[in-house]
Amino acid sequence: MKNQIIKTAFIAIAFTTTISACKKDENAPIPDEQELITTLKIQLSNSSKGFMKTFVYKVENGFGSGSGGTIQIDTIKLEPGVIYDAILSVQNEKATPAEDITNEILEKDDEHLFVFDSTPSSGNGSVAVSDGSKDKNGAPLNQTFKLTTGSLGKGKFGIQLMHLPTNKAGTTPSAAGGETDLAVNFPVVIE
C-alpha cells in the first residue's frame, strides 16, 4: 500500500511538472526579431562642389545569411581633401515593396551604433569620420556624419552596424560590443 501511495504521488508530481513546463510564461519578454538587411546605402554630398551621389553595398540574401547570393559593391570615388555630408540608410530589398529599416534604427537609436574604419587610417586613400549624429540620450549613433578624404590613393572604408552595443562610445565593433547587424568594406578611390 505504501509503495502504491509513493508511486501515485510521484506520477502526480511528474504530471504537474510536465504541464507547468508546457505553459507559456505570459510575463516573459518577447525577443526582438532581427530584420533582414540586404542593403546599405551611403549618400555623400558637398553643396559647394555640386556633388551628390549614393553608393550601394547589397547582399541579395541578406547580411549574415549562409548563402549571400549576388553581391553588389560600389566603389566610392571622391576628390582629395574634401568634406562630404554623409547619410546612411539600411533596407531589406527582398521585401516587396522594399522595406526601409532606417526608420526602425532611428526609432530605437539607443539600441544601435554605426562604427567606421579606414584602411589606411591616414594619408593616401584614407577617409576620416567626424560629427556623427546622436541618439535620444546624447550618445553616438552616427547615422549621419562628415566624411573627409585624405590625399590621392586607394583604400577601404568599413562600416559596421552594432545592435545593443554595450559601449556607445566605442569606435570599433569590439570596443562597442553587442551584435553586428551588418559589416561592409567599400573600396575607395581618391582621385
C-alpha positions in Angstrom: 0.0 0.0 0.0 2.8 2.4 0.9 4.5 1.7 -2.4 1.2 2.5 -4.2 0.9 5.9 -2.5 4.5 6.8 -3.3 4.1 5.7 -6.9 0.9 7.7 -7.2 2.5 10.8 -5.6 5.5 10.5 -8.0 3.2 10.3 -11.0 1.2 13.3 -9.8 4.3 15.4 -9.3 5.7 14.4 -12.7 2.4 15.2 -14.4 2.2 18.6 -12.7 5.8 19.5 -13.6 5.2 18.5 -17.2 2.0 20.5 -17.5 3.5 23.6 -15.9 6.6 23.4 -18.1 4.5 23.5 -21.2 2.6 26.6 -20.2 3.9 29.9 -21.8 5.1 32.5 -19.3 2.8 35.4 -20.1 5.2 37.8 -18.5 8.2 36.6 -20.4 9.7 39.3 -22.7 9.1 38.9 -26.4 12.5 38.7 -28.1 13.3 41.4 -30.7 13.3 39.7 -34.0 16.1 40.9 -36.2 15.2 42.4 -39.5 16.6 41.0 -42.7 19.1 43.6 -44.0 20.1 43.3 -47.6 21.4 46.8 -48.5 23.4 49.6 -47.0 23.4 52.9 -48.9 25.7 55.9 -48.2 24.7 59.2 -49.7 27.6 61.7 -49.9 27.1 65.3 -50.8 29.1 68.5 -51.0 26.9 71.5 -52.0 29.9 73.8 -52.8 31.1 71.3 -55.4 27.6 70.4 -56.6 28.2 66.8 -55.7 25.6 64.3 -54.5 25.9 60.5 -55.1 24.7 57.4 -53.4 26.9 54.3 -53.1 25.4 50.9 -52.5 26.5 47.7 -50.8 23.9 45.0 -51.4 23.9 41.3 -50.4 21.0 39.6 -52.2 20.0 37.2 -49.4 21.0 39.5 -46.6 23.9 40.1 -44.3 24.8 37.2 -42.2 22.9 34.7 -44.3 24.5 31.4 -45.1 24.3 32.0 -48.8 24.8 35.6 -49.7 23.7 35.3 -53.3 24.6 38.1 -55.7 26.7 40.9 -54.1 26.9 44.5 -55.4 29.6 46.7 -54.1 30.0 50.2 -55.5 33.4 51.9 -55.4 33.4 55.2 -53.6 35.2 57.7 -55.9 35.9 61.1 -54.3 38.2 64.2 -54.6 41.1 64.6 -52.2 40.9 66.9 -49.2 37.1 67.5 -49.4 34.5 67.2 -46.6 31.3 65.4 -47.5 28.0 65.2 -45.7 27.1 61.5 -45.3 23.7 59.8 -44.6 23.4 56.1 -44.1 20.3 54.2 -45.0 19.5 50.5 -44.4 17.0 48.4 -46.4 15.5 45.0 -46.9 15.2 44.8 -50.7 13.9 41.2 -50.5 10.6 42.6 -49.3 8.0 43.8 -51.8 8.0 46.8 -51.7 11.5 47.3 -50.3 11.4 48.0 -46.6 13.4 50.9 -45.2 14.9 49.7 -41.9 16.5 53.1 -41.3 13.3 54.3 -39.6 13.4 51.4 -37.1 17.0 52.1 -36.4 16.1 55.8 -35.7 13.2 54.8 -33.5 15.4 52.5 -31.4 18.5 54.7 -31.8 19.7 53.9 -28.3 20.0 50.3 -29.3 22.1 50.9 -32.4 25.5 52.3 -33.3 27.4 52.7 -36.6 31.2 52.4 -36.3 33.7 53.1 -39.0 37.3 52.3 -40.0 39.6 53.4 -42.8 42.3 51.4 -44.4 44.8 53.1 -44.5 43.9 55.1 -41.4 45.5 58.3 -42.7 47.3 59.6 -45.8 46.8 58.3 -49.4 43.4 56.7 -50.0 42.1 57.3 -46.4 38.9 58.8 -45.1 38.1 60.2 -41.7 34.7 60.5 -39.9 33.6 63.3 -37.6 30.5 65.0 -36.3 28.3 61.8 -36.1 24.6 62.1 -35.1 23.5 61.3 -31.6 20.7 59.1 -30.2 17.9 60.4 -27.9 20.2 60.1 -24.9 23.0 62.2 -26.5 25.2 59.1 -27.1 26.7 58.4 -30.6 24.5 56.8 -33.3 26.5 58.0 -36.4 23.7 57.6 -38.9 24.7 60.9 -40.3 28.3 62.3 -40.2 31.0 64.2 -42.0 33.4 62.3 -44.2 36.8 63.9 -45.0 39.0 62.5 -47.7 42.8 62.2 -47.5 45.2 62.5 -50.4 45.2 60.7 -53.7 45.2 56.9 -53.5 43.1 53.8 -52.9 41.8 52.4 -49.7 38.8 50.9 -48.0 36.0 52.4 -45.9 34.5 49.9 -43.4 31.0 50.5 -41.9 29.5 48.2 -39.2 26.1 48.5 -37.6 26.1 47.3 -34.0 22.9 46.2 -32.3 22.6 46.6 -28.5 26.1 47.9 -28.1 27.4 47.7 -24.5 29.6 50.8 -25.1 28.0 53.5 -27.3 31.3 55.4 -27.1 33.1 52.5 -28.8 34.7 53.3 -32.2 35.3 49.7 -33.2 33.0 46.6 -33.1 35.0 45.0 -30.3 35.0 48.3 -28.2 31.3 48.9 -28.9 30.2 45.3 -28.1 26.8 43.9 -28.9 25.9 42.1 -32.1 27.0 43.0 -35.6 23.9 43.6 -37.8 26.0 44.3 -40.9 29.6 44.8 -41.8 30.8 46.2 -45.2 34.0 47.4 -46.8 33.6 49.8 -49.6 36.6 50.2 -52.0 37.7 53.9 -52.0 39.4 55.7 -54.8 40.5 59.3 -54.2 41.4 60.9 -57.5 
